[in-house]
Structures are given as structure tokens and as C-alpha cells.
């Protein structure tokens, strides 16, 4: 009898233990807030993960320490759920729900930012993992729900930091598996699992995403720079390291199919491979002003064999444009593509020749330019180099600058189409060729060109002594509204003493008349009006923007922007540690590159004046001096103060004052003689002084 009683007691206790275990296994499986107000908790779903039914004597929940009793629940079938509708206002940002069954705590449901989503649930049913969901399950299993995984949030954002930092995931996301990479590759469930924290001691880029089964969150990109003290803007590019650098498949490498001889055709960098990437831009104040998806490819022609290559960055967001302002000069803030240029043939030499001249002549010539901004580029946190961020001539460029209501043709070389077609231009080119061969008049072809643009374009190309020009590096465009062809300034890296220290003597006119494959200049110069405008405009510019002191002053300002970065650049790419200190490297750079550049800018105007005189058989050079305290026009110039310039005798010049804007204007006094004509044209015979007299 005692044995039987003992067995009954054991069976009873075992039954109680099983029931207690089952009660402790009950889970808060889902909570739902109002989709219109995430401060209003609407219902809680309780789930029995067991196969058998569970009997319940009492059940309640503690919501942020406040108790709510759930009535009319005496059991839950195995693998089933019950709902309790609460409609409770919760203003705390954090949610903490404890489930009490028969007086015991069986589950805790925590979420740190309830405003982030109205629907929360365990995935899969009854598991420890709590996730946000796109909708209520309405009693169905969460295993088939569409999980809403938010982009990860950390305690740090992309930026520059003085010392090492510790990276934490935001608390509301700590219960979700977070995978990350440091090499620019896309995180998978095989990547590193973010556990507690990550100490960032060096420049690093991070790609991180939540992954649950086949569910993946958007990727969070971080660019973290430690102790980086450059004064230049920073461009951070995040791209798969293997696809970018690997010796076999990397787009920066020769790969397995490259030819043995320069320029190594067949190399990976010739294949125009485009990789998915991410770009972040930090301005000079180190504020991040761009953080966007992008695509990256190698940019350029023969300069792509250089160890530091130009990169083309294409917007890969929903709008297809980068919307930010990285340039100091006025212009569009929308770019579908940008170029990180290595300075072409000037790479690792002066390293800013082309970028400087574009910026310098911007808004002073009738030629479109590519704005430039020197930047420091990092690839996956590693220093890549000093490059110049440049605009790219493409459809977006023209639409932003000249209007979206037009259609455009953009050609290069002898008429290779980049945008639109070449049919119209090919006909014009053949007509120019025929006129040249038959000694004909150019009047029939002049109508197809914007002459002011044409003049300024040929001036800048000949002034800079561009040795890699016509047809190389020629680009020109037209639209269906103007039907006029206009040249673009493009690639002056082989100019201004870049090839040797005596390029300032280069006679571009002898070459362009006699040796150039393009006969356009020779044909156009047969027209007296165009020729005289060209000569006068040339002298106007030599007397203003190309005056040695002015252009050298601006060149020095550009030089100062990048000078402190030259040692790091040359140490990485060209000097092979021949020089020890940064001071020695800067001295080397200035002696071998800066000084010859300044020498060109200083000496070129005098040689150009003599070459113009000899080529076009012009008169003596005399001085024109103008005294004025308010705005006036002289030839092609708009001036507002005293002016002194050299011009050829025997040619006509013109001065005028806008009397509507300047009603106090009275007349001109020329060499002491009163002249009441406005505008006033005159032929230069000798030195002349012009005073603008007011009432």
C-alpha cells in the first residue's frame, strides 16, 4: 500500500513539473500597435509552442511594470495562439512586456524603439529573435510573415574622429543577427557576425546588414577615419576589394590577358568593367554632404596604365544623380557622373595643370569647362591618392547648364558620337576640307559655328601650347535649338611646360597652319572679320586674364591647396624613398614641376604677342591706357577701373559706356582731345590715353 501511494505521488509530481515547464514555455509571440499611432498598443498574441494543450489558472502581463490581467483564458491548444486586445497608451520609447502564467514569469518581450514599427513578432514562432514585420499575422504563423528588417543603426556615423572609437549597434537591434565586412564585399550569413562591439583604431569602411534566413535588411555603409588631418575634402569609396584589387580579376590590374607591350591592351583596366560601389564625400569642413549608391569604373585613355588611375563614378540611386555641391565655382549641383582624375599625363608631376586652367578660365571665356576640386581618395579606408574631382561632359551636364528642352549632339576627335549623331558635322568637316583644297571662302561654314566660342577655344589651346590636341582631346557639341557647334575645353595635361621647360616658345600658329591634320583654323582665318576678332580678342586676354602676375597668383593659390598632400602622394607612387623628409619632397616637386609651370605663365604672353605679329604680319605694339572710375566696355572686355594693355597698330579698337547704367557719363578724352561719340572706334597709330569723363 505504501509502495502504491509512493508511485502515485511520483506520477503527480512529474505531471506538475511537466505542466510547469509548459507554462514557462508560453511566449509572447507578437505585439501590434496602431499603425496610425505607435503609442497605442492594440493587442498581444500569446503562443503555445508545445504539442499538447496547456491549462491556465491565471494569466497577466506586466507592461513597463504595470500589470494587466487577461480574462477568460483557461487553456491554449498546442502550437496555437490567443489574442488579447488591450488598447493601452504607452509613451515610453522602450517596450518591456513580461508574461505571467499561474503567478510565474514565463517570457519577456523587449524592444528598444517601438516607434520604428507598429508590428513586432518572434521569428520563427516562439524563438528568442524578435523582429519587425510588415503586417500583422492575424493568428497565422510568423514563419510565413514578411519580415521588415531596418537598416542597421550604430552609435557612430561616417565621419572623421581624432582617436580610436568603439562601434556599438543601437540597442533596439541587438537581438537581430548582424553581419558585416571590412573589405567592401556584400555581407552574407558567412560574413563576420557583429557581437558586442568593434574597436576602430584605423581608417575603416564597414558594410553591415541584418540577415534572418532569406530575409535581408538594407546595407548600412560607414566610412570612419581616425586621426586624418588633411585640409582637403575626402572621398570615400566602398567597393568589393577583390573585384577592385585582385591580381587576376581586379579592374586595377593587368590580369591574365594583357599584352606585353605598352599600353598593355587586354588588361583588366582596358575592359570598361563597372562595379557596384558606394561613395561618401566629406567637404573641407569634414561634413558629409554625399552618401549614395554608385558604380565605379576606370576612366581615361593611356593614362590608365599609371599606378594611380582616374576613376569614373556613376550615380546608382533612384534619381540617377548625385545632388550636392562639391565645387567652389557656380554651376549645377546635379551630376549623373563624376570623374576622380589622376591629372592624366601630368599625374605625379605638377598634378594640377588641367584642373587649374579649367577653374581659372571659368566664366571668363565663352567655353564650357569641367569644374575641378582637389580631393583625397580612400578605397575601403585605404589611402588611394590625391585626385581632382571633375565634372563629366554628358547629357546631364548639358541639360543642367543649357536646358532640358533641347536635344544634344556631343562628338569627339573627327566626329565620334558620344551623344546624338555625327551626320551634320561630317558634312561640315568635308565642306571645310573642300574649301581648304580649293582656296575657297569660309563664309558658308562659319554659319555652323558659334564664332565667339570658336575664337576663345583656339586662343586657350594655342596659348597653353597643348601638344596633345587636334584631333586628340577635341570635343564639341550642338543642340537642335541653336544649330551651332561649340567647342568644349578638354584635357590640357600636355600643355604649359609639361613636356619640356621651353614650351613657352612653342609656335602653335606655324604648326596649326602647316602641320595640323585639321584645316579648320587655316580656313577660318581667310575671313578678315573673324581674323581681326581673333587677334583683338587674343590681345584682350593677354592683357587681362593671362597677365603673368594675375595667373601666377591664382596658380599659387591652387598649389597651396594641395602642397601639403604632395609628400604622401609621391611617397606612395613615385619617389621610391629617395627623399627622406616632407620638406625635401616639396622642394623637389617645386623645383621640377612648379617652377617650370610658373616660368611658362610668366614668359608665354610675350612670345604669343610676337608670334601673332609675325604670323599675321601686324604692326608695332603700342600701349593703350584707359582711366575710369565706373564700368565700360573695351573691345571684348567688360571693365570697371583703370586699364593698360598692349595692342597692334593699324587695327581698329572700340570703347563704349552704357549710358543707361551710367547716366553721369559725359564723353571721352583721348590724348587730351574731347570725343563725344559713344561708342567710339579708332585705329591705333601710337600710344594712347583715354579718359572717361563724367558730368
Secondary structure as UniProt FT lines:
FT   HELIX           2..25
FT   STRAND          27..33
FT   TURN            38..39
FT   STRAND          40..47
FT   STRAND          54..55
FT   STRAND          59..63
FT   TURN            64..65
FT   STRAND          66..69
FT   STRAND          75..76
FT   TURN            78..79
FT   STRAND          81..89
FT   STRAND          95..101
FT   TURN            102..103
FT   STRAND          104..111
FT   HELIX           114..116
FT   STRAND          119..122
FT   TURN            125..126
FT   STRAND          130..133
FT   TURN            138..139
FT   HELIX           142..144
FT   STRAND          147..148
FT   STRAND          159..161
FT   STRAND          165..167
FT   HELIX           171..173
FT   TURN            174..175
FT   STRAND          178..181
FT   TURN            189..190
FT   STRAND          192..193
FT   STRAND          198..200
FT   STRAND          204..212
FT   TURN            213..214
FT   STRAND          215..216
FT   STRAND          220..226
FT   STRAND          233..239
FT   HELIX           241..245
FT   TURN            247..249
FT   TURN            251..252
FT   TURN            262..263
FT   TURN            265..266
FT   HELIX           268..270
FT   STRAND          275..282
FT   TURN            284..285
FT   STRAND          288..299
FT   HELIX           302..305
FT   STRAND          310..315
FT   TURN            318..319
FT   STRAND          322..323
FT   STRAND          334..335
FT   STRAND          337..341
FT   HELIX           344..346
FT   TURN            347..350
FT   HELIX           353..361
FT   TURN            362..364
FT   STRAND          372..379
FT   TURN            380..381
FT   STRAND          382..391
FT   HELIX           395..402
FT   TURN            404..405
FT   STRAND          408..412
FT   TURN            413..415
FT   STRAND          416..419
FT   HELIX           423..437
FT   TURN            438..439
FT   HELIX           443..446
FT   TURN            447..448
FT   HELIX           451..463
FT   TURN            464..465
FT   TURN            472..473
FT   STRAND          475..479
FT   TURN            480..482
FT   STRAND          485..488
FT   TURN            493..494
FT   TURN            501..502
FT   HELIX           503..505
FT   HELIX           508..514
FT   HELIX           520..524
FT   TURN            525..526
FT   HELIX           528..542
FT   TURN            543..546
FT   HELIX           548..573
FT   TURN            576..577
FT   HELIX           582..589
FT   HELIX           590..594
FT   HELIX           595..616
FT   STRAND          621..627
FT   STRAND          632..634
FT   TURN            635..636
FT   STRAND          637..639
FT   STRAND          643..648
FT   TURN            649..650
FT   STRAND          652..656
FT   TURN            659..661
FT   TURN            663..664
FT   STRAND          665..670
FT   TURN            671..672
FT   STRAND          673..675
FT   STRAND          680..683
FT   STRAND          688..694
//
